[in-house]
């Protein structure tokens, strides 16, 4: 970033009272989709910069944001969502930054009501906030509920601003209608952006592509976090229409569910079917077979798609280091090779896309 750009993004710490203001400009923006409130946006801290990233792995543009993101980023689940796991989770986050990771994803619902994921990330952000592009989410569909979420996120993450605030798990048209209704969550996102509390706005999803496309048509979001693994083309594909739309809109595209919670990997050891039925509540499939891909194949498939980065949750620092090394060694695979991996993933496609087979209202 140039010196002049840094000077235009001076740090500002907004007061709590300001958080609760919802001006008429927000309502106007909701009536006319696409209005970004840019004229009234207040200064926010300079973009973060991890000095190790450029040497650690390839980087890509995070859409139109101007941020150069490493192609591997740290997800906020796995070890980072387990309760009372500070001794494992915090060192993973610290080590990720040491290795050049410059994007950290978390959410207000990771780790249950205690929001363990945001707690662990906050322990590190307290002294390394300027090294990580920080993304969190609201699952609430109302303005008031989302405002409560962002206040608590700021407290747990030990920061006064969020780089990317996202609508979590937009799955159906019902979600879209709630979000964009009067008093809906979109009012909170626009207000916090106007107040300088959040820098960019995004959407996330892994269930169906149509609802995410509807959101993109309603507002000019900066980023999209979307499920993209080699099994995707087999069921409710995000590759067919959603991905090209996000590319057309020049969004920052973050790939997730790369190993499908391990289910796409040949190294995965499936739990007993009865245990799956109990722990995979609401999901309509179980399996007794492992996956078919290596972690290298799973990651390289998605990184060869038009994405900015991929987020992957890690259970240990060793797993983190392996993923960073894969990112460092990455070279795009050919379209032919991508097609071969899609075919190879077909036998484990449903388990690897378990998130598309939940019962939903």
C-alpha positions as CSV (number, residue, x, y, z in Angstrom):
1,X,0.0,0.0,0.0
2,X,1.3,3.5,-0.9
3,X,2.0,6.1,1.8
4,X,-0.8,8.3,0.6
5,X,-3.2,5.3,0.8
6,X,-2.1,4.7,4.4
7,X,-2.7,8.3,5.3
8,X,-6.2,8.1,4.0
9,X,-7.1,5.2,6.3
10,X,-6.2,6.8,9.7
11,X,-7.2,4.8,12.7
12,X,-10.5,5.8,14.3
13,X,-12.1,4.3,17.4
14,X,-15.9,4.8,17.2
15,X,-17.9,5.1,20.4
16,X,-20.5,2.6,21.5
17,X,-23.3,5.1,21.0
18,X,-22.4,5.5,17.4
19,X,-22.8,1.8,16.8
20,X,-26.5,2.1,17.4
21,X,-27.2,4.9,14.9
22,X,-29.2,3.9,11.9
23,X,-29.6,6.9,9.6
24,X,-32.0,7.5,6.8
25,X,-29.2,6.8,4.3
26,X,-29.3,3.1,5.3
27,X,-33.0,2.8,4.6
28,X,-32.5,4.5,1.2
29,X,-29.7,2.1,0.4
30,X,-32.0,-0.8,1.0
31,X,-34.8,0.6,-1.2
32,X,-32.3,1.1,-4.0
33,X,-30.0,-2.0,-4.1
34,X,-26.4,-1.3,-4.8
35,X,-26.0,2.0,-3.0
36,X,-22.8,1.7,-1.1
37,X,-22.9,4.8,1.2
38,X,-19.3,5.5,0.2
39,X,-19.8,9.3,0.5
40,X,-20.5,9.1,4.2
41,X,-18.0,6.4,5.1
42,X,-15.7,7.4,8.0
43,X,-12.0,6.6,8.2
44,X,-10.9,3.1,9.4
45,X,-7.5,1.7,10.3
46,X,-5.0,1.0,7.6
47,X,-5.2,-2.4,5.9
48,X,-3.3,-5.1,7.8
49,X,0.1,-6.3,6.5
50,X,1.9,-9.5,7.5
51,X,5.5,-8.9,6.4
52,X,6.1,-12.6,5.9
53,X,3.3,-13.3,3.4
54,X,5.1,-12.4,0.2
55,X,7.9,-14.8,0.8
56,X,5.7,-17.5,2.3
57,X,3.3,-18.3,-0.5
58,X,1.7,-16.9,-3.7
59,X,-0.7,-14.0,-3.2
60,X,-3.8,-12.9,-5.1
61,X,-6.1,-9.9,-5.2
62,X,-9.0,-10.2,-2.8
63,X,-11.4,-8.9,-5.4
64,X,-11.6,-5.1,-5.7
65,X,-10.6,-4.5,-2.1
66,X,-6.9,-3.8,-2.9
67,X,-5.7,-6.4,-0.4
68,X,-3.2,-9.0,-1.4
69,X,-4.1,-12.3,0.3
70,X,-2.0,-15.4,0.7
71,X,-3.6,-18.3,-1.1
72,X,-3.9,-20.3,2.1
73,X,-5.9,-18.8,5.0
74,X,-6.8,-20.0,8.4
75,X,-10.3,-21.2,9.1
76,X,-12.0,-20.7,12.4
77,X,-13.3,-24.2,13.0
78,X,-11.6,-27.5,13.8
79,X,-9.3,-26.9,16.9
80,X,-10.5,-23.3,16.9
81,X,-14.1,-24.1,17.8
82,X,-13.5,-26.7,20.5
83,X,-14.3,-25.5,24.1
84,X,-11.6,-24.7,26.5
85,X,-8.9,-25.4,23.9
86,X,-6.7,-22.4,24.4
87,X,-3.5,-24.4,24.7
88,X,-4.0,-25.8,21.2
89,X,-6.0,-23.2,19.3
90,X,-4.0,-20.1,20.3
91,X,-0.6,-21.5,19.2
92,X,-2.1,-22.5,15.8
93,X,-3.2,-18.9,15.2
94,X,0.2,-17.5,16.4
95,X,2.0,-20.0,14.2
96,X,-0.2,-19.2,11.2
97,X,0.9,-15.6,11.4
98,X,4.5,-16.6,11.9
99,X,4.3,-18.6,8.7
100,X,2.9,-15.8,6.6
101,X,-0.9,-16.4,6.7
102,X,-2.5,-13.0,6.5
103,X,-6.3,-13.8,6.5
104,X,-8.2,-15.3,9.5
105,X,-11.8,-16.4,9.3
106,X,-14.1,-16.9,12.2
107,X,-17.8,-16.5,13.1
108,X,-20.1,-15.5,15.9
109,X,-21.5,-19.1,16.0
110,X,-18.2,-21.1,15.9
111,X,-17.8,-22.8,19.2
112,X,-21.4,-22.4,20.3
113,X,-22.8,-19.8,22.6
114,X,-19.4,-19.2,24.2
115,X,-18.1,-18.3,20.8
116,X,-14.8,-20.0,21.5
117,X,-13.4,-19.4,18.0
118,X,-13.6,-15.6,18.4
119,X,-12.2,-15.9,21.9
120,X,-9.1,-17.7,20.6
121,X,-8.6,-15.4,17.7
122,X,-9.0,-12.4,20.1
123,X,-6.2,-13.6,22.3
124,X,-3.9,-13.2,19.3
125,X,-5.4,-10.1,17.8
126,X,-4.8,-8.3,21.1
127,X,-1.2,-8.0,20.2
128,X,-1.1,-8.8,16.4
129,X,-4.1,-7.2,15.0
130,X,-2.2,-5.4,12.2
131,X,-0.9,-8.7,10.8
132,X,-4.2,-10.3,9.8
133,X,-7.2,-9.4,7.6
134,X,-9.9,-10.4,10.1
135,X,-13.3,-11.8,8.9
136,X,-16.2,-12.7,11.1
137,X,-20.0,-13.3,10.5
138,X,-23.5,-12.8,11.7
139,X,-26.0,-15.7,11.5
140,X,-28.8,-13.3,12.7
141,X,-31.3,-12.1,10.1
142,X,-32.4,-9.0,11.8
143,X,-30.8,-5.6,12.3
144,X,-31.0,-5.7,16.0
145,X,-29.8,-9.3,16.3
146,X,-26.8,-8.5,14.0
147,X,-25.9,-5.4,16.0
148,X,-25.7,-7.5,19.1
149,X,-23.5,-9.9,17.3
150,X,-21.0,-7.3,16.1
151,X,-20.7,-5.7,19.5
152,X,-19.8,-9.0,21.0
153,X,-17.5,-9.9,18.2
154,X,-15.5,-6.7,18.7
155,X,-15.3,-7.5,22.4
156,X,-14.1,-11.1,22.0
157,X,-11.8,-10.3,19.1
158,X,-10.3,-7.5,21.1
159,X,-10.4,-5.0,18.2
160,X,-12.3,-1.8,17.3
161,X,-12.9,-2.8,13.7
162,X,-13.5,-5.8,11.4
163,X,-12.0,-6.1,7.9
164,X,-14.8,-8.2,6.5
165,X,-18.3,-8.7,8.1
166,X,-20.3,-11.4,6.4
167,X,-23.9,-12.7,6.3
168,X,-23.4,-16.3,7.5
169,X,-24.8,-19.3,5.7
170,X,-27.3,-17.8,3.3
171,X,-29.1,-20.9,2.2
172,X,-32.6,-20.2,1.0
173,X,-34.7,-17.5,-0.5
174,X,-36.3,-17.1,2.9
175,X,-32.9,-16.1,4.3
176,X,-32.6,-13.5,1.5
177,X,-36.0,-12.1,2.1
178,X,-35.3,-11.7,5.8
179,X,-31.9,-10.1,5.4
180,X,-33.1,-7.5,2.9
181,X,-36.5,-6.7,4.6
182,X,-37.1,-3.6,6.7
183,X,-35.3,-4.1,10.0
184,X,-33.3,-6.9,8.4
185,X,-29.6,-7.8,8.9
186,X,-28.5,-5.8,5.8
187,X,-29.3,-2.6,7.7
188,X,-26.8,-3.5,10.3
189,X,-24.1,-4.3,7.8
190,X,-24.5,-1.0,5.9
191,X,-24.7,1.0,9.1
192,X,-21.5,-0.6,10.6
193,X,-19.7,0.0,7.3
194,X,-20.8,3.7,7.3
195,X,-19.7,4.1,10.9
196,X,-16.2,2.8,10.0
197,X,-16.6,-0.3,12.3
198,X,-16.4,-2.8,9.4
199,X,-14.3,-2.3,6.2
200,X,-16.0,-4.6,3.7
201,X,-19.2,-6.6,3.4
202,X,-19.6,-10.2,2.3
203,X,-21.9,-13.2,2.1
204,X,-21.3,-16.9,2.8
205,X,-23.0,-20.1,1.9
206,X,-22.7,-23.8,1.1
207,X,-26.3,-25.0,0.6
208,X,-27.7,-23.8,-2.7
209,X,-26.3,-21.4,-5.3
210,X,-29.6,-19.6,-6.1
211,X,-29.9,-17.7,-2.7
212,X,-26.3,-16.5,-2.9
213,X,-26.9,-15.3,-6.5
214,X,-30.0,-13.4,-5.3
215,X,-27.9,-11.6,-2.7
216,X,-25.3,-10.6,-5.3
217,X,-28.0,-9.2,-7.5
218,X,-29.4,-7.2,-4.5
219,X,-26.2,-5.6,-3.3
220,X,-22.6,-5.0,-4.5
221,X,-20.9,-7.2,-1.9
222,X,-17.1,-7.1,-1.7
223,X,-16.5,-10.8,-1.0
224,X,-18.1,-14.2,-1.1
225,X,-17.1,-17.2,1.0
226,X,-18.4,-20.3,-0.8
227,X,-18.1,-24.1,-0.7
228,X,-15.8,-25.2,-3.5
229,X,-14.3,-28.7,-3.5
230,X,-13.8,-31.3,-6.2
231,X,-17.1,-32.9,-5.5
232,X,-19.1,-29.7,-6.2
233,X,-20.1,-30.5,-9.8
234,X,-22.0,-33.6,-8.7
235,X,-24.7,-32.0,-6.6
236,X,-26.2,-28.4,-6.6
237,X,-23.0,-27.1,-8.3
238,X,-21.7,-23.6,-7.3
239,X,-19.3,-23.8,-10.3
240,X,-21.9,-23.5,-13.0
241,X,-23.5,-20.1,-12.4
242,X,-22.6,-18.7,-9.0
243,X,-18.8,-18.7,-9.5
244,X,-19.0,-17.0,-12.9
245,X,-21.3,-14.4,-11.5
246,X,-18.9,-13.7,-8.6
247,X,-16.0,-13.4,-11.1
248,X,-18.0,-11.0,-13.3
249,X,-18.7,-8.9,-10.2
250,X,-15.0,-8.9,-9.4
251,X,-15.7,-10.1,-5.9
252,X,-13.1,-11.5,-3.5
253,X,-13.8,-15.2,-3.7
254,X,-12.9,-17.3,-0.7
255,X,-13.1,-21.1,-1.1
256,X,-14.2,-23.3,1.8
257,X,-15.0,-26.9,2.6
258,X,-12.0,-27.9,0.6
259,X,-11.6,-31.4,2.3
260,X,-15.3,-31.5,3.2
261,X,-14.5,-31.9,6.9
262,X,-12.1,-34.7,5.9
263,X,-14.7,-36.7,4.0
264,X,-13.2,-36.2,0.6
265,X,-9.8,-37.4,1.8
266,X,-8.6,-41.0,1.4
267,X,-7.0,-40.7,4.8
268,X,-10.4,-40.1,6.5
269,X,-11.6,-42.8,8.9
270,X,-15.4,-42.8,9.0
271,X,-17.0,-43.1,12.4
272,X,-19.6,-45.9,12.9
273,X,-22.9,-45.3,11.1
274,X,-24.8,-45.1,14.4
275,X,-22.4,-42.4,15.6
276,X,-22.9,-40.6,12.4
277,X,-26.7,-40.6,12.8
278,X,-26.3,-39.1,16.2
279,X,-23.7,-36.5,15.5
280,X,-24.8,-35.5,12.0
281,X,-28.2,-34.4,13.1
282,X,-30.4,-33.1,10.3
283,X,-28.2,-34.6,7.5
284,X,-29.7,-37.2,5.2
285,X,-26.6,-39.2,4.4
286,X,-24.0,-41.4,6.1
287,X,-21.1,-43.4,4.8
288,X,-18.8,-46.2,5.8
289,X,-16.2,-45.4,3.2
290,X,-13.3,-43.0,3.2
291,X,-12.8,-40.4,0.5
292,X,-10.6,-40.7,-2.6
293,X,-8.4,-37.6,-2.8
294,X,-5.2,-36.5,-1.1
295,X,-5.0,-33.2,0.7
296,X,-2.8,-31.9,-2.1
297,X,-5.3,-32.9,-4.7
298,X,-8.2,-31.4,-2.8
299,X,-6.4,-28.0,-2.2
300,X,-4.9,-27.7,-5.7
301,X,-8.3,-28.4,-7.3
302,X,-9.9,-25.4,-5.6
303,X,-6.8,-23.1,-5.9
304,X,-6.9,-23.8,-9.7
305,X,-10.4,-22.3,-9.8
306,X,-10.7,-18.5,-9.9
307,X,-10.5,-17.9,-6.2
308,X,-8.6,-15.4,-4.1
309,X,-7.7,-17.8,-1.3
310,X,-9.0,-20.9,0.5
311,X,-9.7,-21.2,4.2
312,X,-9.1,-24.5,6.0
313,X,-9.5,-25.2,9.7
314,X,-6.6,-27.1,11.4
315,X,-6.5,-29.5,14.3
316,X,-2.8,-29.0,15.0
317,X,0.2,-26.9,14.2
318,X,1.6,-29.8,12.2
319,X,-1.5,-29.8,10.0
320,X,-1.2,-26.1,9.6
321,X,2.4,-26.3,8.5
322,X,1.5,-29.0,6.0
323,X,-1.1,-26.8,4.4
324,X,1.2,-23.8,4.3
325,X,3.8,-25.9,2.6
326,X,1.2,-27.1,0.0
327,X,0.4,-23.4,-0.6
328,X,4.0,-22.5,-1.0
329,X,4.5,-25.3,-3.6
330,X,1.3,-24.7,-5.5
331,X,1.2,-24.6,-9.3
332,X,-2.2,-24.5,-11.0
333,X,-3.4,-27.8,-12.5
334,X,-4.8,-28.0,-16.0
335,X,-8.5,-28.1,-16.8
336,X,-8.0,-31.8,-17.8
337,X,-6.5,-32.6,-14.4
338,X,-9.3,-30.7,-12.7
339,X,-11.9,-32.8,-14.6
340,X,-10.0,-36.0,-13.5
341,X,-10.2,-35.0,-9.9
342,X,-13.9,-34.3,-10.2
343,X,-14.4,-37.8,-11.6
344,X,-12.2,-39.2,-8.9
345,X,-14.3,-37.5,-6.2
346,X,-17.7,-38.9,-7.5
347,X,-17.8,-42.0,-5.2
348,X,-17.5,-39.8,-2.1
349,X,-19.4,-36.8,-3.5
350,X,-22.4,-36.8,-1.2
351,X,-20.4,-37.2,2.1
352,X,-18.0,-34.5,0.8
353,X,-20.9,-32.2,0.2
354,X,-22.7,-33.1,3.5
355,X,-23.6,-29.5,4.0
356,X,-25.9,-29.5,0.9
357,X,-28.0,-32.3,2.3
358,X,-29.3,-30.9,5.6
359,X,-33.0,-30.7,6.2
360,X,-33.9,-27.0,6.0
361,X,-37.2,-25.1,6.7
